[in-house]
Amino acid sequence: MDMMKSPVDPAFRNDVLSCFADQQHAIPARWLYDRRGSELFEEITELPEYYPTRTETRLLEQHCPDIAKIAGPERAVIEFGSGSSTKTPHLLRALDPAGYVPIDISGEFLAASSRELQTVFPDLPIYPLEADFMRHLQLPEEVTDMPKLGFFPGSTIGNMIARTSVDLLRFMRDTLGEGAQLLIGFDRIKDTDVLVAAYDDSAGVTAQFSLNLLHRINGELDGDIPVDRFAHVAVWNDLYARIEIYLEALADVRFAIGGDSYAMQKGQKIHIENSHKYGLRDARLMLRAGGWSPIREWSDKDDYFSLILADARPFKNAP
């Protein structure tokens, strides 16, 4: 007997159909992260060209003791988009938190990484939360009354346009509450060749990651997109200070999704991801716009990457 398919997220279906039916040719980056996508992204973080992960990890290794002193004891660590939680142990060891809530959209990946982390920290209460952190979510009641430290590493904030980034920061403040703190990573503007190589590696892993979105559409939405007729493209847009990722049609293609037919011409592109980079003061301004007051900032010697610790202070009605 055939295995039953898991229910398809209606938001995924709507975003994909809008991409082709309305000729938007854009799909939100969050849909890159099914289980296979999450696994491929973990491979990307270990590539020699991909500097953000190793740079941020070194910053955490060096500065988590200082972060712990500022944050204080007995906080619950809330990680938005936890993935494999590979950087998280550095923070947990230094902070000795009262609880840990990893939030991720990929339930299978979340469960596996939580089990692995529990073996490293057997006495730490872990409350995995399968959710899209871009939407309203309810934290587990076990951490409701604990002071909280949000953790948002990897410069994931850069995947969003400025308006969405500020909205997300405000949402994080509402979720964590006044008096909470947020530790967040920001990728810096740097040499264009370094940036493009990080998103178009020589081994082609990032290309597999991008093309996996088409495989996902075929598998979950009954599509027959000819994946081999699309190519991964990464370009630097200096006006918007961001890397842009596209899937480009290598030939005229016709395909179906859920019984409906669509077509793309050779050279047309599907915009699937942005990765914004930040100048020295850009990140601090964005945090303040989102309701967070920067406390401390740490950067590597080349200014490739920054970690910023901010807190949610009471709002003032006047300067």
N, C-alpha and C positions, 0 to 999 in steps of 0.2 A: 504494500500500500504506500502511495506517495506521501511524503512528509508535508504537512500543511505549512504554508508560508506564514511568516510572522506578519502581523498587520502593518501596513504601510502608513507612515506618518503623513496625515493629510496635508500638512504644511510643506513637506517635501514634494508631494505630488503637485500641489498648487504652484510652487516656485518653479519647478521644472516645466510644467505645461505653459506657464506664463512666459518663460524664457523663449519658447519656440512659437507659441500661438500668437503672442503679441509682438513678436520680432524684437524682444528686448535683448536677447542674446546675452543674458547675465543670470548667474545662479549664485545665491549667497554661499560664502566660503564654508559655513558651518556644515554643509552637506558633504564636504570632503571626508568627514570623520565618521564613517562607519567602522566596523571592526578592522577590515583590511586597510582602510585609509589611516586609521590610528596606528596600525603596525608599521605601515610604510613611513609615516611621519617620524616614528621612533628611529627608523633606519636613517632618515634624513639628518636627525640631530647628531649622528655619529660620523657624518661625512666630513672629510678634511676641509671642504669649501664652506661648510655651514658653521660659521664662527659664533652665532648667538648663544647656543647651548653651552659650549665649553667656556665662553667668556663669562656668562652669567653664573655658571656653576662655580667658577673660581671666585667670583665676587661673594657668593654665598658662603663658600668655605672660609674666606678671609674675614667677613664682616658679620656673620650670624651671631657671634658672641656680643657684639655691640648692639645689634638689633634686639637681642634678648634682654639686654640691660634696659633699653628704652621701653620695650613692650611690657616688661614685668611678667610675673608668674600667673599661672592659672587661667590663661586665655584659651579659648577654643580657636583653632586654626581652620579657616574656611577657605578651601582652594577652589577657585573658579576655573573649570576646564582642566582637571587634574591630569588627564592622560595616564601615563605610566607612573607618575609621581616620582620620577628619578631625582629631581632636585630637592624634593620635600624633606628627605631625611636630614639634610644639613640644618634645616630650620627647626625640625622637631627635636633633634638632639640638643640644640642650643636653648630652645625655648621651654622644653619639658611641659607641653600644654596639657590642659585638662581634657581635651577632646580634639578630634580631627574629623572634618567633614569634607571629603573629596566630592566634587560635583563634576559630572561628565555626561555628555549626550550619548556616548556609546556604553550601553549597560553591560555587555559582555566584557569589554575592555576594563571597565570600572571595577567589576567584581574580581577579575583576575589580579589587577594591580593592588586592590585593597587587601586581598588575601596575602599577597606577597609582602606588603608593608606590615601586615599584622604579625608576620613571623619575625620581622626585625624589631618591632615594638610591641611585644606581647601584652604589656600592661596598659597600652594606650587605647582608650575607647575610640573606635572608628565607626563612623556612621555614614556609609556611602549613600549618595543621593544622585539617582539617575535623573537628569533634568537638563534642559537647555537654559543656561544661565542668562541668555538674552531675554528670557520671558520671566514673568512673575513666578517666584518659587517660595516655598515654605521650608525653613530650616527645621531639622529634627528638634523635637521638643526637649530632648536631653541637653541641648546647648542653649536653649532660649535665654536662660538667666546668666550665662557666662559672659564675661567680657570677651570681645572677639578681635581676631587679627585676620583680615582678608589677605589672601595670597594669590597674586595674578602674575605669574612669571612668563618669560618667553616673549615679551613684547606682543602678546596676543592682542592687546589693545590696538596695535597697528593694523590689524585686519579690517578695522572699521573706519568709515569716514568720520570727520571731526564731530559732526552732529550726533552720530550714533555713539561715538566714544564718550562724549559728555553725558548722553542719556544713560549709558551703561554705568558710568561712575556714580551718577545720582541714584540709580537703582541699587548699586552696591551699598551706598550709604544708607538707603532706606532699609535694605535687607539686614545689614550688620548693626545699625543703630548708632545713635549719638554716643560718642566716647570710644567707638571702635577705631582700629587702626588698619591701614592697608599697606602692604608691601607689594610693589608693582615694578615690573621690568620695562624699560624703554630702549629700543634700538636707536642708535644715533645715525645721523647723516654721515656718510663717508665716501671713499673713492667708488666711482660707479662700477669699475671692473670687479671690485670685491663684492659689491652688492649683487650684481647680476649673476656672478658665479655661485653665490650662496643659494640662488633660486633656480639655477640651471646647471646642475652638477655634471661632471664628466661621465659619471657612472650611469646617469639616466634615472636615478631613483626618484628625483622630484618629478620627472616626466611620468613615471609610473603612478605616482601619487595623484597627479592631476587627471590622468586618463582613467584612473579607477572610478572617478565620478561617472563616467560614461558606462563603465561596467555595472556600477550600482543602479543606474537608471534602467539598463537592460534587464538586470536581475529582479529589481523590485517593482518596476512599473511596466513590465512586459514590453520592453523596447527591443529594437533590432538595429541600433545605431552601429555603423561600421567603425569600430574604435580605431582600427588600423589606418583609417583615412583622416585621422586628426593628429595634430602635433602640439606638444607643450611649447609655449612661447613665454619668455620672461623679458620684460623691458623696464627701463628706468624712466619714470615721468618726472622730470625735474620741477615742472610747474607745481605739481601736487606733492612733491617730495615722497614718492612712493614707488615701489616695485609693483608692476601690474602683471598678473598671470592670466594667460588666455589659452584656450584650446582652438587651434586654427584648422579649418577644413583644408585638406591638401588637394581636394578635387570636389567637383559638384557631387553632392550626396543627397539621397532620399532615404527616409527611414520612418518607422512607425513607433509610437509610444501609446500603449493601451488601446490600440486599434485606430488611432488617428494618425494621419500621414503628415510629414513635414519635410522640408527641403532646406539645404544651405548651399550657397555657391562657393566655389573655390576661393580661398582667401578670407572668407567671413570668419569671425572669431566669436567665441563664447567667453565672456569675461567672468572668471571664477574666483579671483582673489586679488586683494590689495595687501601690501605690507608697507605701511607708512613709517617713515623714519623722522627723527626729531632733532631739532637744534637744541642748543644749550638750555634755553629757557622755555621752549615750546611745551615740554612735558609738565613743567611746574604750572604753567598757565592753564593747561587742560585740566589738571587736578583741581585747581582752585575753581574753575568753571563747573566742575562736577561736585563741588561741595567738600573737597578734601584740602586740608592745609599741610603742605610739605613740612616735614620735620628735619630729615637728613637725606643726603644723597651720596651714593658711592658709585664711582666709575673706575674702569680699568685705565692703565697708563696710556693707552692709545685712544681713549674716549670712544671706543666702539659701542659700549653698552653702559646703561645706568640702572641702578636699583634705587628707588625712592620709597622712603617710609613716610606716610602721611597719616593724619588723624581727622576724625569727624568732630570738629568743635561745634559748640552751639552757634547758630546763626546770629549775626548782629544786624540790627536795623539801621545802624549808622557806622561810620568809620571808627 
